[in-house]
Amino acid sequence: MNQNEQAAALDGLEPGQIAVVLVDFQNDFCQPAEPGHDPALTEANAAAASRASAFAAAASGLGLRVIYTRQVLDLTRLDPRQRRWEEHSRLCRAGSPGADLFIEPVPGSRVVRKDRFDIWQSREFQQALADWDIDGLIIGGVELICCVLHAVLGAEERGYRYLVPLDLVSGMASSEGSANRAVRAYLRAVHPTIGHAKDLLHRWQAGGAPTTELAPLCDRDRGLLPT
């Protein structure tokens, strides 16, 4: 997909038809409280969460909707095959502080729950999109290699118009060596992306359509983007 096609991803939509979907910016993914946790592992996630929070506040002020997702682990809500992979996990267990959002939701937003990776399996999420008559999505979040990827592929499969600001998606540094980079490269190559979410705000604040020009990533910017 060329840059012109990417730029037109949300053209023609009213602000209220677009939802900013922020996937799983939760404590366990951004700032775990467990003893011995190395902050470097989640530093990029926390930085992406901070940028996403600021973007959501500004976008909401321009009339866009905002949806926050939370992955909450409750083994009783999973099927036997899913439980096989999650029974020893400590991430985002129901009732734990780690499952809480790392960022404060903006007024008027919705927080929806999902049981595992795929937000499109959440009835709460589907209901929010239906209630607001959403046709366009701006997707940010963690983790790149699973939950973000499911959100993007699900949007494509269901025919939504969508855009991924690459500075609003991230993954834990433990996956930095290959998987996070691979998914980021795949998103750039195949899906509508933009380097910096602030470029969307600049255009909207000037009274233009949601996305017209994509700012290419220079070498300096590539070094600053989380993996």
Phi and psi in degrees as GROMACS dihedral restraints (atoms count N, CA, C in turn):
[ dihedral_restraints ]
;  ai    aj    ak    al  type     phi  dphi    fc
    3     4     5     6     1   -82.1    20    10
    4     5     6     7     1   174.5    20    10
    6     7     8     9     1   -66.7    20    10
    7     8     9    10     1   -33.8    20    10
    9    10    11    12     1   -63.4    20    10
   10    11    12    13     1   -41.2    20    10
   12    13    14    15     1   -66.1    20    10
   13    14    15    16     1   -40.5    20    10
   15    16    17    18     1   -62.3    20    10
   16    17    18    19     1   -42.5    20    10
   18    19    20    21     1   -63.7    20    10
   19    20    21    22     1   -28.7    20    10
   21    22    23    24     1   -88.4    20    10
   22    23    24    25     1     6.8    20    10
   24    25    26    27     1   -54.6    20    10
   25    26    27    28     1   -38.5    20    10
   27    28    29    30     1  -115.6    20    10
   28    29    30    31     1     6.8    20    10
   30    31    32    33     1   -58.3    20    10
   31    32    33    34     1   141.0    20    10
   33    34    35    36     1    89.7    20    10
   34    35    36    37     1    -8.9    20    10
   36    37    38    39     1   -90.2    20    10
   37    38    39    40     1   141.5    20    10
   39    40    41    42     1   -74.5    20    10
   40    41    42    43     1   153.1    20    10
   42    43    44    45     1   -52.4    20    10
   43    44    45    46     1   -39.8    20    10
   45    46    47    48     1   -69.1    20    10
   46    47    48    49     1   -11.6    20    10
   48    49    50    51     1   -89.8    20    10
   49    50    51    52     1    -2.0    20    10
   51    52    53    54     1  -112.6    20    10
   52    53    54    55     1   133.7    20    10
   54    55    56    57     1  -115.6    20    10
   55    56    57    58     1   132.1    20    10
   57    58    59    60     1   -84.1    20    10
   58    59    60    61     1   115.6    20    10
   60    61    62    63     1  -107.1    20    10
   61    62    63    64     1   113.4    20    10
   63    64    65    66     1  -108.6    20    10
   64    65    66    67     1   111.3    20    10
   66    67    68    69     1   -92.2    20    10
   67    68    69    70     1   112.7    20    10
   69    70    71    72     1    60.3    20    10
   70    71    72    73     1    37.2    20    10
   72    73    74    75     1   -77.0    20    10
   73    74    75    76     1    75.4    20    10
   75    76    77    78     1  -112.2    20    10
   76    77    78    79     1   162.9    20    10
   78    79    80    81     1   -55.6    20    10
   79    80    81    82     1   -44.7    20    10
   81    82    83    84     1   -64.0    20    10
   82    83    84    85     1   -22.8    20    10
   84    85    86    87     1   -97.1    20    10
   85    86    87    88     1   -17.3    20    10
   87    88    89    90     1  -117.1    20    10
   88    89    90    91     1   -33.6    20    10
   90    91    92    93     1  -158.1    20    10
   91    92    93    94     1    70.3    20    10
   93    94    95    96     1   -61.9    20    10
   94    95    96    97     1   145.9    20    10
   96    97    98    99     1   -97.1    20    10
   97    98    99   100     1     1.9    20    10
   99   100   101   102     1   -66.0    20    10
  100   101   102   103     1   145.1    20    10
  102   103   104   105     1   -60.4    20    10
  103   104   105   106     1   139.6    20    10
  105   106   107   108     1    81.1    20    10
  106   107   108   109     1     2.4    20    10
  108   109   110   111     1   -64.8    20    10
  109   110   111   112     1   133.6    20    10
  111   112   113   114     1   -87.4    20    10
  112   113   114   115     1   112.3    20    10
  114   115   116   117     1   -57.4    20    10
  115   116   117   118     1   -25.8    20    10
  117   118   119   120     1   -62.7    20    10
  118   119   120   121     1   -26.7    20    10
  120   121   122   123     1   -66.0    20    10
  121   122   123   124     1   -32.6    20    10
  123   124   125   126     1  -116.3    20    10
  124   125   126   127     1    10.0    20    10
  126   127   128   129     1   -60.1    20    10
  127   128   129   130     1   -44.1    20    10
  129   130   131   132     1   -65.4    20    10
  130   131   132   133     1   -38.2    20    10
  132   133   134   135     1   -63.4    20    10
  133   134   135   136     1   -44.4    20    10
  135   136   137   138     1   -63.5    20    10
  136   137   138   139     1   -38.7    20    10
  138   139   140   141     1   -66.1    20    10
  139   140   141   142     1   -42.5    20    10
  141   142   143   144     1   -63.4    20    10
  142   143   144   145     1   -38.7    20    10
  144   145   146   147     1   -62.1    20    10
  145   146   147   148     1   -41.0    20    10
  147   148   149   150     1   -64.2    20    10
  148   149   150   151     1   -44.4    20    10
  150   151   152   153     1   -63.7    20    10
  151   152   153   154     1   -41.7    20    10
  153   154   155   156     1   -64.6    20    10
  154   155   156   157     1   -37.7    20    10
  156   157   158   159     1   -64.4    20    10
  157   158   159   160     1   -44.2    20    10
  159   160   161   162     1   -65.1    20    10
  160   161   162   163     1   -40.8    20    10
  162   163   164   165     1   -63.9    20    10
  163   164   165   166     1   -43.5    20    10
  165   166   167   168     1   -61.5    20    10
  166   167   168   169     1   -41.5    20    10
  168   169   170   171     1   -62.5    20    10
  169   170   171   172     1   -44.7    20    10
  171   172   173   174     1   -67.6    20    10
  172   173   174   175     1   -42.9    20    10
  174   175   176   177     1   -64.5    20    10
  175   176   177   178     1   -39.9    20    10
  177   178   179   180     1   -61.2    20    10
  178   179   180   181     1   -38.8    20    10
  180   181   182   183     1   -64.8    20    10
  181   182   183   184     1   -21.1    20    10
  183   184   185   186     1   -94.7    20    10
  184   185   186   187     1     2.2    20    10
  186   187   188   189     1   104.0    20    10
  187   188   189   190     1     0.7    20    10
  189   190   191   192     1   -77.9    20    10
  190   191   192   193     1   153.4    20    10
  192   193   194   195     1   -86.0    20    10
  193   194   195   196     1   156.4    20    10
  195   196   197   198     1  -133.1    20    10
  196   197   198   199     1   131.0    20    10
  198   199   200   201     1  -126.6    20    10
  199   200   201   202     1   127.6    20    10
  201   202   203   204     1  -105.4    20    10
  202   203   204   205     1   135.3    20    10
  204   205   206   207     1  -108.5    20    10
  205   206   207   208     1   147.9    20    10
  207   208   209   210     1  -129.4    20    10
  208   209   210   211     1   125.9    20    10
  210   211   212   213     1   -87.0    20    10
  211   212   213   214     1   120.3    20    10
  213   214   215   216     1  -122.7    20    10
  214   215   216   217     1   118.8    20    10
  216   217   218   219     1   -86.0    20    10
  217   218   219   220     1   113.4    20    10
  219   220   221   222     1  -134.9    20    10
  220   221   222   223     1   107.1    20    10
  222   223   224   225     1   -59.2    20    10
  223   224   225   226     1   -26.5    20    10
  225   226   227   228     1   -70.2    20    10
  226   227   228   229     1   -15.4    20    10
  228   229   230   231     1   -96.4    20    10
  229   230   231   232     1     1.3    20    10
  231   232   233   234     1  -106.1    20    10
  232   233   234   235     1   154.2    20    10
  234   235   236   237     1   -81.5    20    10
  235   236   237   238     1   168.3    20    10
  237   238   239   240     1   -55.9    20    10
  238   239   240   241     1   -39.5    20    10
  240   241   242   243     1   -67.3    20    10
  241   242   243   244     1   -40.5    20    10
  243   244   245   246     1   -65.8    20    10
  244   245   246   247     1   -41.4    20    10
  246   247   248   249     1   -60.5    20    10
  247   248   249   250     1   -33.4    20    10
  249   250   251   252     1   -57.0    20    10
  250   251   252   253     1   -35.1    20    10
  252   253   254   255     1   -89.9    20    10
  253   254   255   256     1   -19.2    20    10
  255   256   257   258     1  -109.9    20    10
  256   257   258   259     1    -7.6    20    10
  258   259   260   261     1   -63.0    20    10
  259   260   261   262     1   -23.6    20    10
  261   262   263   264     1  -104.6    20    10
  262   263   264   265     1     3.6    20    10
  264   265   266   267     1   -75.7    20    10
  265   266   267   268     1   144.9    20    10
  267   268   269   270     1  -110.0    20    10
  268   269   270   271     1    -0.5    20    10
  270   271   272   273     1   -75.2    20    10
  271   272   273   274     1   127.1    20    10
  273   274   275   276     1    54.2    20    10
  274   275   276   277     1    41.0    20    10
  276   277   278   279     1   -67.2    20    10
  277   278   279   280     1   143.3    20    10
  279   280   281   282     1   -54.2    20    10
  280   281   282   283     1   131.8    20    10
  282   283   284   285     1    84.6    20    10
  283   284   285   286     1    -5.3    20    10
  285   286   287   288     1   -91.4    20    10
  286   287   288   289     1   151.3    20    10
  288   289   290   291     1   -60.2    20    10
  289   290   291   292     1   -28.2    20    10
  291   292   293   294     1   -63.6    20    10
  292   293   294   295     1   -23.5    20    10
  294   295   296   297     1   -82.5    20    10
  295   296   297   298     1   -12.2    20    10
  297   298   299   300     1   -73.3    20    10
  298   299   300   301     1   156.2    20    10
  300   301   302   303     1   -66.8    20    10
  301   302   303   304     1   141.6    20    10
  303   304   305   306     1   -79.9    20    10
  304   305   306   307     1   -24.2    20    10
  306   307   308   309     1  -116.8    20    10
  307   308   309   310     1   154.9    20    10
  309   310   311   312     1   -84.2    20    10
  310   311   312   313     1   125.9    20    10
  312   313   314   315     1   -63.4    20    10
  313   314   315   316     1   144.8    20    10
  315   316   317   318     1   -77.2    20    10
  316   317   318   319     1   153.1    20    10
  318   319   320   321     1   -56.8    20    10
  319   320   321   322     1   138.4    20    10
  321   322   323   324     1    84.6    20    10
  322   323   324   325     1    -1.2    20    10
  324   325   326   327     1   -84.9    20    10
  325   326   327   328     1   174.8    20    10
  327   328   329   330     1  -123.3    20    10
  328   329   330   331     1   145.0    20    10
  330   331   332   333     1  -114.4    20    10
  331   332   333   334     1   121.7    20    10
  333   334   335   336     1  -120.3    20    10
  334   335   336   337     1   154.0    20    10
  336   337   338   339     1  -104.1    20    10
  337   338   339   340     1   146.5    20    10
  339   340   341   342     1  -133.4    20    10
  340   341   342   343     1   155.5    20    10
  342   343   344   345     1   -91.3    20    10
  343   344   345   346     1   -23.8    20    10
  345   346   347   348     1  -148.8    20    10
  346   347   348   349     1  -136.6    20    10
  348   349   350   351     1   -74.1    20    10
  349   350   351   352     1   -41.5    20    10
  351   352   353   354     1   -90.0    20    10
  352   353   354   355     1   109.2    20    10
  354   355   356   357     1   -65.1    20    10
  355   356   357   358     1   -23.8    20    10
  357   358   359   360     1   -72.7    20    10
  358   359   360   361     1    -9.9    20    10
  360   361   362   363     1   -85.9    20    10
  361   362   363   364     1    -2.8    20    10
  363   364   365   366     1   -89.4    20    10
  364   365   366   367     1   121.5    20    10
  366   367   368   369     1   -66.6    20    10
  367   368   369   370     1   -33.8    20    10
  369   370   371   372     1   -61.3    20    10
  370   371   372   373     1   -42.1    20    10
  372   373   374   375     1   -66.1    20    10
  373   374   375   376     1   -47.5    20    10
  375   376   377   378     1   -60.2    20    10
  376   377   378   379     1   -37.8    20    10
  378   379   380   381     1   -67.8    20    10
  379   380   381   382     1   -40.0    20    10
  381   382   383   384     1   -61.1    20    10
  382   383   384   385     1   -43.7    20    10
  384   385   386   387     1   -63.0    20    10
  385   386   387   388     1   -40.9    20    10
  387   388   389   390     1   -68.8    20    10
  388   389   390   391     1   -43.0    20    10
  390   391   392   393     1   -60.3    20    10
  391   392   393   394     1   -37.7    20    10
  393   394   395   396     1   -94.9    20    10
  394   395   396   397     1    -0.4    20    10
  396   397   398   399     1    54.3    20    10
  397   398   399   400     1    51.9    20    10
  399   400   401   402     1   -79.7    20    10
  400   401   402   403     1   136.1    20    10
  402   403   404   405     1  -122.4    20    10
  403   404   405   406     1   -18.8    20    10
  405   406   407   408     1  -126.8    20    10
  406   407   408   409     1   144.9    20    10
  408   409   410   411     1  -128.9    20    10
  409   410   411   412     1   138.9    20    10
  411   412   413   414     1  -113.6    20    10
  412   413   414   415     1   115.7    20    10
  414   415   416   417     1  -108.1    20    10
  415   416   417   418     1   124.9    20    10
  417   418   419   420     1  -132.6    20    10
  418   419   420   421     1   169.3    20    10
  420   421   422   423     1   143.2    20    10
  421   422   423   424     1  -170.7    20    10
  423   424   425   426     1  -136.0    20    10
  424   425   426   427     1   160.3    20    10
  426   427   428   429     1   -88.2    20    10
  427   428   429   430     1   142.8    20    10
  429   430   431   432     1   -55.4    20    10
  430   431   432   433     1   -42.8    20    10
  432   433   434   435     1   -77.2    20    10
  433   434   435   436     1    -8.9    20    10
  435   436   437   438     1  -137.9    20    10
  436   437   438   439     1   -75.5    20    10
  438   439   440   441     1   -65.6    20    10
  439   440   441   442     1   -42.1    20    10
  441   442   443   444     1   -65.1    20    10
  442   443   444   445     1   -43.8    20    10
  444   445   446   447     1   -62.3    20    10
  445   446   447   448     1   -42.1    20    10
  447   448   449   450     1   -61.7    20    10
  448   449   450   451     1   -40.4    20    10
  450   451   452   453     1   -62.8    20    10
  451   452   453   454     1   -43.3    20    10
  453   454   455   456     1   -67.8    20    10
  454   455   456   457     1   -48.7    20    10
  456   457   458   459     1   -64.1    20    10
  457   458   459   460     1   -36.7    20    10
  459   460   461   462     1   -65.7    20    10
  460   461   462   463     1   -37.8    20    10
  462   463   464   465     1   -64.1    20    10
  463   464   465   466     1   -43.1    20    10
  465   466   467   468     1   -63.7    20    10
  466   467   468   469     1   -46.4    20    10
  468   469   470   471     1   -59.9    20    10
  469   470   471   472     1   -36.8    20    10
  471   472   473   474     1   -92.1    20    10
  472   473   474   475     1     3.0    20    10
  474   475   476   477     1    83.6    20    10
  475   476   477   478     1    14.7    20    10
  477   478   479   480     1   -73.9    20    10
  478   479   480   481     1   153.3    20    10
  480   481   482   483     1   -88.9    20    10
  481   482   483   484     1   134.5    20    10
  483   484   485   486     1  -151.4    20    10
  484   485   486   487     1   161.1    20    10
  486   487   488   489     1  -148.8    20    10
  487   488   489   490     1   141.5    20    10
  489   490   491   492     1  -117.5    20    10
  490   491   492   493     1   107.8    20    10
  492   493   494   495     1   -72.7    20    10
  493   494   495   496     1   119.7    20    10
  495   496   497   498     1   -70.1    20    10
  496   497   498   499     1   -18.5    20    10
  498   499   500   501     1   -84.1    20    10
  499   500   501   502     1    -2.6    20    10
  501   502   503   504     1  -107.8    20    10
  502   503   504   505     1     9.6    20    10
  504   505   506   507     1  -122.7    20    10
  505   506   507   508     1   147.4    20    10
  507   508   509   510     1  -160.7    20    10
  508   509   510   511     1   174.1    20    10
  510   511   512   513     1  -151.9    20    10
  511   512   513   514     1   158.1    20    10
  513   514   515   516     1   -59.5    20    10
  514   515   516   517     1   145.3    20    10
  516   517   518   519     1   -63.8    20    10
  517   518   519   520     1   -20.1    20    10
  519   520   521   522     1   -64.1    20    10
  520   521   522   523     1   -20.2    20    10
  522   523   524   525     1  -101.5    20    10
  523   524   525   526     1     4.3    20    10
  525   526   527   528     1   -60.3    20    10
  526   527   528   529     1   -34.1    20    10
  528   529   530   531     1   -57.9    20    10
  529   530   531   532     1   -35.9    20    10
  531   532   533   534     1  -144.0    20    10
  532   533   534   535     1   -54.1    20    10
  534   535   536   537     1   -64.4    20    10
  535   536   537   538     1   -47.7    20    10
  537   538   539   540     1   -61.7    20    10
  538   539   540   541     1   -44.3    20    10
  540   541   542   543     1   -62.0    20    10
  541   542   543   544     1   -40.6    20    10
  543   544   545   546     1   -64.0    20    10
  544   545   546   547     1   -43.4    20    10
  546   547   548   549     1   -67.7    20    10
  547   548   549   550     1   -40.3    20    10
  549   550   551   552     1   -61.9    20    10
  550   551   552   553     1   -43.2    20    10
  552   553   554   555     1   -64.0    20    10
  553   554   555   556     1   -39.6    20    10
  555   556   557   558     1   -62.8    20    10
  556   557   558   559     1   -43.8    20    10
  558   559   560   561     1   -60.7    20    10
  559   560   561   562     1   -43.9    20    10
  561   562   563   564     1   -61.2    20    10
  562   563   564   565     1   -39.3    20    10
  564   565   566   567     1   -77.4    20    10
  565   566   567   568     1   -31.3    20    10
  567   568   569   570     1  -116.5    20    10
  568   569   570   571     1   -31.1    20    10
  570   571   572   573     1  -113.8    20    10
  571   572   573   574     1   158.9    20    10
  573   574   575   576     1   -66.2    20    10
  574   575   576   577     1   118.3    20    10
  576   577   578   579     1  -133.1    20    10
  577   578   579   580     1   161.7    20    10
  579   580   581   582     1  -139.6    20    10
  580   581   582   583     1   145.5    20    10
  582   583   584   585     1   -66.4    20    10
  583   584   585   586     1   -42.3    20    10
  585   586   587   588     1  -135.7    20    10
  586   587   588   589     1   128.0    20    10
  588   589   590   591     1   -62.2    20    10
  589   590   591   592     1   -28.7    20    10
  591   592   593   594     1   -62.9    20    10
  592   593   594   595     1   -25.1    20    10
  594   595   596   597     1   -64.9    20    10
  595   596   597   598     1   -33.6    20    10
  597   598   599   600     1   -64.1    20    10
  598   599   600   601     1   -45.6    20    10
  600   601   602   603     1   -62.4    20    10
  601   602   603   604     1   -42.2    20    10
  603   604   605   606     1   -59.2    20    10
  604   605   606   607     1   -41.3    20    10
  606   607   608   609     1   -68.7    20    10
  607   608   609   610     1   -47.3    20    10
  609   610   611   612     1   -63.5    20    10
  610   611   612   613     1   -41.9    20    10
  612   613   614   615     1   -65.8    20    10
  613   614   615   616     1   -23.0    20    10
  615   616   617   618     1   -85.6    20    10
  616   617   618   619     1     1.2    20    10
  618   619   620   621     1    88.2    20    10
  619   620   621   622     1    11.4    20    10
  621   622   623   624     1   -90.0    20    10
  622   623   624   625     1  -178.1    20    10
  624   625   626   627     1   -74.1    20    10
  625   626   627   628     1   157.0    20    10
  627   628   629   630     1   -65.8    20    10
  628   629   630   631     1    99.2    20    10
  630   631   632   633     1    83.9    20    10
  631   632   633   634     1   122.1    20    10
  633   634   635   636     1  -134.6    20    10
  634   635   636   637     1   -51.1    20    10
  636   637   638   639     1  -116.9    20    10
  637   638   639   640     1   136.3    20    10
  639   640   641   642     1   -96.8    20    10
  640   641   642   643     1   129.3    20    10
  642   643   644   645     1   -80.8    20    10
  643   644   645   646     1   116.4    20    10
  645   646   647   648     1   -65.0    20    10
  646   647   648   649     1   150.0    20    10
  648   649   650   651     1   -78.1    20    10
  649   650   651   652     1   119.3    20    10
  651   652   653   654     1   -84.7    20    10
  652   653   654   655     1   172.2    20    10
  654   655   656   657     1   -58.6    20    10
  655   656   657   658     1   -39.1    20    10
  657   658   659   660     1   -63.7    20    10
  658   659   660   661     1   -44.6    20    10
  660   661   662   663     1   -64.2    20    10
  661   662   663   664     1   -38.5    20    10
  663   664   665   666     1   -60.1    20    10
  664   665   666   667     1   -36.8    20    10
  666   667   668   669     1   -69.8    20    10
  667   668   669   670     1   -25.5    20    10
  669   670   671   672     1   -87.0    20    10
  670   671   672   673     1   -23.3    20    10
  672   673   674   675     1   -69.1    20    10
  673   674   675   676     1   138.7    20    10
  675   676   677   678     1   -66.8    20    10
  676   677   678   679     1   155.5    20    10
